[in-house]
């Protein structure tokens, strides 16, 4: 069962890999493309953290697009859709989730813990 307080889509160690100091420390030798990718991933998780915090304050969770049927997504998309980067998330109450959505969400969270689902 999914619990609102324990629910998170954010890896717990993403702040440990903050790439912002790298540009200052290695400005002569840094690979610009690799740095841009690291910054993009870090900024994605920062934005996702803010969105998740705001959703929790309103009693919602962020349901990734991968976990919702496209017809149901269209039905709730008008006022509950949040786009972060190229990914879409939907504000849903835990009680509103169907059994299939809850199952997909649990699988998504397990993949996230294993490192397979990336942002």
C-alpha positions in Angstrom: 0.0 0.0 0.0 1.3 3.5 -0.9 1.6 5.9 1.9 1.6 9.7 1.3 4.3 10.5 3.8 6.7 7.8 2.5 6.0 8.4 -1.2 8.8 10.0 -3.3 10.0 9.8 -6.9 13.3 11.4 -6.0 16.5 9.4 -5.4 17.7 10.1 -1.8 21.3 10.8 -2.9 20.7 13.2 -5.8 22.0 16.2 -3.8 25.3 14.4 -3.0 26.1 14.5 -6.7 25.5 18.3 -7.1 27.4 19.3 -10.3 27.4 23.1 -9.7 30.8 23.3 -8.0 32.5 21.3 -10.9 32.5 24.2 -13.2 34.3 26.4 -10.7 36.8 23.7 -9.7 37.6 22.3 -13.2 36.8 25.2 -15.5 39.8 24.5 -17.8 39.4 20.7 -18.2 35.6 20.0 -17.8 33.8 18.3 -20.6 31.0 20.7 -21.4 28.6 18.1 -22.8 29.0 15.8 -19.7 28.6 18.8 -17.4 25.4 19.9 -19.2 23.9 16.4 -18.9 24.7 16.3 -15.2 23.2 19.7 -14.6 20.1 18.8 -16.6 19.5 15.7 -14.4 20.2 17.6 -11.2 17.8 20.4 -12.2 15.1 17.9 -13.1 15.3 16.3 -9.7 15.3 19.7 -8.0 12.1 20.7 -9.9 10.5 17.3 -9.2 11.3 17.8 -5.5 9.5 21.1 -5.4 6.5 19.8 -7.4 6.3 16.7 -5.1 6.4 18.9 -2.0 3.6 21.1 -3.3 1.5 18.1 -4.3 1.9 16.5 -0.8 0.9 19.7 0.9 -2.4 19.5 -1.1 -2.9 15.8 -0.3 -1.8 14.5 -3.8 0.9 12.4 -5.2 2.6 12.8 -8.5 1.7 9.9 -10.8 4.1 9.5 -13.7 2.7 9.3 -17.3 4.1 5.7 -17.5 1.6 4.6 -14.8 -1.6 6.0 -16.1 -3.8 4.9 -19.1 -3.8 7.5 -21.9 -7.6 7.9 -21.9 -7.6 8.5 -18.1 -4.7 10.9 -18.5 -6.7 12.9 -21.0 -9.7 13.1 -18.6 -7.7 14.6 -15.7 -5.1 16.5 -17.8 -6.9 19.8 -17.9 -6.1 20.9 -14.3 -3.9 18.2 -12.8 -1.1 17.8 -15.3 2.5 19.0 -14.5 5.3 18.8 -17.0 8.8 18.7 -15.7 11.4 18.6 -18.5 10.0 16.1 -21.1 8.0 14.1 -18.6 4.4 14.5 -17.5 3.0 13.9 -14.1 -0.6 13.9 -12.8 -1.8 15.1 -9.4 -3.8 12.2 -8.0 -5.1 11.2 -4.6 -4.0 7.8 -3.4 -7.7 6.8 -3.1 -8.3 7.7 -6.8 -5.8 5.3 -8.1 -7.1 2.2 -9.8 -5.6 -1.2 -8.9 -3.6 -1.3 -12.2 -2.2 2.3 -11.6 -1.2 1.4 -8.1 0.6 -1.7 -9.4 2.3 0.2 -12.1 3.4 2.9 -9.7 4.9 0.3 -7.3 6.8 -1.2 -10.2 8.0 2.2 -11.2 9.2 3.0 -7.7 11.0 -0.3 -7.5 12.7 0.4 -10.9 13.7 3.9 -9.6 15.3 2.3 -6.5 17.3 0.0 -8.8 18.3 2.8 -11.0 16.5 1.7 -14.1 14.0 4.6 -14.3 16.0 7.8 -14.8 15.0 11.4 -15.1 
